[in-house]
Amino acid sequence: MQLWLSLFSANTEEELEMIESLEVPEMNEAISAYRRITVTPEFKEIERLRSRARHEEAQALHDKAASIARNMLKRNRPIDEIAEDTGLTREEVEGLQCNGQ
C-alpha cells in the first residue's frame, strides 16, 4: 500500500526512477502505463492549457494586487504596509510609486 501511495504522490522523474529501482513488477507496469499516457498529444495539450490557466490566474492576482497597491499609494500608506497587505515585494511597490502608476 505504501508503495502505491508513493507512486501517486511522485512529482519528479527521479521519484519514479527510485520506485522503478525497487523492481516491483506491478509498479513498473503502472509507471510504464503512466509514461505512455503522458506522451500523447491530447495529454500534452491538456497540460499546456492547465499551465496557461495557472499562469493567467497568477497574472490576474498580481494585477489586482498592483491595483490595490496603487490605491494605497494614492492614500499615502507606508510602502512596508502596502507590501504586507498586498503580498507584493517592497521593490514592486516602489516601482509602482516611481512609475506614477
N, C-alpha and C positions, 0 to 999 in steps of 0.2 A: 504494500500500500504506500509506504513512504517513497519508494522509487517512482511510482506513478505520480505522486504529488510533486516530486522534484522535477519530473518531466513537464508537468503542466505549468510549473512556475519558472521554467527555464527561460531566460531572457536573451541569452547570447549563444553564439555558436560554440563557444568554449564550454558552456554548461552542457550542451547537447553532446559534445565530444566526450566529456567526462562520464556521462551516463552510458554512452556507447562503449567506452573502455571497460565497463563492467561486464560486457559481453553476455547480457541477458537477452535471449532471442526475441522475446515479446517487445522489449524496449527498443531494440534495434529496428524491428519491423515497424513500430509506431513512428520512430524518428524518420525512417525512410519514407513512410507514407506522408508525413508532415512536409518533408522536403519536396516530394513530388507535387503536392498541392501548392506550395508556396512559389513554385516556378511557373505556374500557369499565368497566361496573360490576364485572365479575369482577376485572379488574386492580386497580382501586381497593380492593376488598375484600382481595385478597391482600396489597397493600401495607400496608393498615391492620393486618392480622393480623401481618405481619412487624414492623411498628413496635411493636405492642403486645408481641410476644415479646421484642424487643430491650429495651424499657423494663422488662419484668418480670425479665429476666435481670440487667440493671443494678441493679435494686432488690434482687434476691436477693443479688448480690455485695456491695452496700453493707450490707445487713442482716448478712451473715456477717462483714464487716469490723468492724461495730459490736459484734457479739457477741464477737469476738476482743479488741477494744479494751476492752470491759467486763471481760473476764477478766484482761487485763493490768493494768488499773487496780486490780483487787482484789489483785493481786500487787505493787502499788506500783511499777510500772515507770514510768520517766520519760515524760512526755507526748510529748516530741520523739521518743523511741524508738518509742512506740506509733504515732504518726503515720507515721513512716518505715516501720514494719513492716506496717501495715495499709493504707496509701495514703489514709487519712483526713487531713483537714486538722487542724492544731493546734486550731482553733476547734471542729471537730466532736468531737474527743476531750475538750476542755474542757467542751463541752456535755453529753457523757455523764457526765463527772465531777460536774458541777453538778446534774444531774438525778438523780444517785444510781442510774442505770440500770445 
